[in-house]
Amino acid sequence: MKHSISRLQELLLTGGCGVAGRFAQVKEEPAKRAGDTEQNPRPLRFLLALVTLSFWLVGIAQATQVTDDRGVTVTLPSTPNRIVSLLPSLAEAVCELGHCARIVGVDRYSNFPASLQKLPQVGGGLDPNIEAIVALKPDVVLMAKSSRAGERLEALGLKVVALEPKTHADVQRVMLKLGQLLDVPDAARIWRAIDAGVSAAAQSMPASARGTRVYFEVNQGPYAAGESSFIGETLTRLGVKNIVPAKLGPFPKLNPEFIVRANPDLIMIGQRSADGLMARPGWHSIRALREQRVCIFPSEEANTLVRPGPRMAEGARLMAQCLSGKAPTLAAARAALPPEGVHLPLGRPGGQTSAPKASGAKP
């Protein structure tokens, strides 16, 4: 739209075939009609009207408009210079688009890139500090669709854009939306780099690791990454099997017994959630724990893995590295499965009871 308006301005304000050009040609001709004298102010008023229209069109051209995940169309008078982000992945995306300096406040979990750690923290996505946000005078507040603070902030006159990526397609869409909001015409290049990085990680996978049955724990609860989540989609592209089916949703809270009965070959989990795995009822019978096929990621790597944003390719590389070093061969994995219809016992002693070792996977 901005390009079309610029062209219209050119036609209005330049000679040639523009309206102003035709007016200039008429002005040079002798006055032939009654009242068309040098004292007639109508041509001057017409020119002033054209100039006013031009400035109005400039204002339209500079306005920024985006439709967020709520279906709400948000209009800003210009590209935002002061941004508050209440979701780490959105803050990372803004920085990757080259506008980190526009962020003036973040939630308590946003810590990458390091420059964000120096900014004022305004609570979390679910419990934001409304007063602190208002005090920062943001042009726009970025938050998850699931946050309940949007209406309160809008009631105080703030512009809110709610975006919540959960799948690969979501990440691509959100990146383009943020590019539109920040007037970054080549935002698609970031998704192309992410997609290429995930493909490279998949190509690095040894054939012996393919088909491994994986349980990925996002947080204690336990909350898992299902097949339909961006993590699950990455695991699928790596050629392994997620034990949490898509029908349970992207990040379901599971009954621990479900995981015991699924008996994964390999577990991926963050350091903060890994303590006491063996103490969970029945978990000592899980094959991944008995054979120490557990990748425990330190906090920085865990953050990379669970944030749907610019570092997804790095997350795919970490998962591929874990699988390459820990996954059993496909033949061994199949041989270890119980016969169809046979369920693993819960709470029965047996197998190795020592704590699983960390994978040691490093970027």
Number of C-alpha atoms within 10 A of each C-alpha: 8 14 9 10 15 15 11 14 19 16 16 21 16 14 15 13 11 16 17 20 16 14 14 16 12 12 13 8 8 10 12 8 7 6 9 14 12 11 8 10 10 12 16 10 11 13 17 12 11 17 16 12 14 19 12 11 17 15 12 15 17 14 16 18 16 17 16 19 19 13 9 12 12 16 16 15 13 17 17 18 14 16 24 27 28 29 24 25 27 28 28 24 23 23 19 17 22 14 16 17 13 17 22 20 26 30 26 18 17 23 18 16 13 9 11 23 16 11 17 17 22 22 18 19 23 15 13 19 15 14 10 14 24 16 8 15 14 21 18 21 25 23 27 23 17 14 18 14 18 19 12 11 17 12 9 10 10 18 17 23 25 23 26 21 22 17 19 22 12 18 24 22 17 24 26 20 21 21 20 18 23 20 16 15 11 11 22 15 14 18 22 12 15 21 17 13 19 23 17 16 22 21 14 14 20 16 12 15 22 20 21 24 24 24 25 23 22 23 17 13 13 16 17 26 28 27 24 22 22 26 29 28 18 26 25 17 16 26 19 20 20 23 22 25 15 16 10 15 15 22 23 19 18 15 11 15 16 11 18 22 17 18 25 23 31 25 24 23 22 24 16 13 16 20 13 9 14 19 11 13 14 21 24 24 23 24 22 25 25 20 15 20 24 26 29 24 26 17 12 12 18 19 21 21 25 19 20 27 30 24 20 25 23 18 26 25 24 22 23 28 21 24 28 17 15 21 28 22 17 16 11 12 18 14 10 11 15 11 8 6 6 9 12 17 12 15 13 12 12 10 13 16 14 11 17 21 12 18 19 13 18 11 9
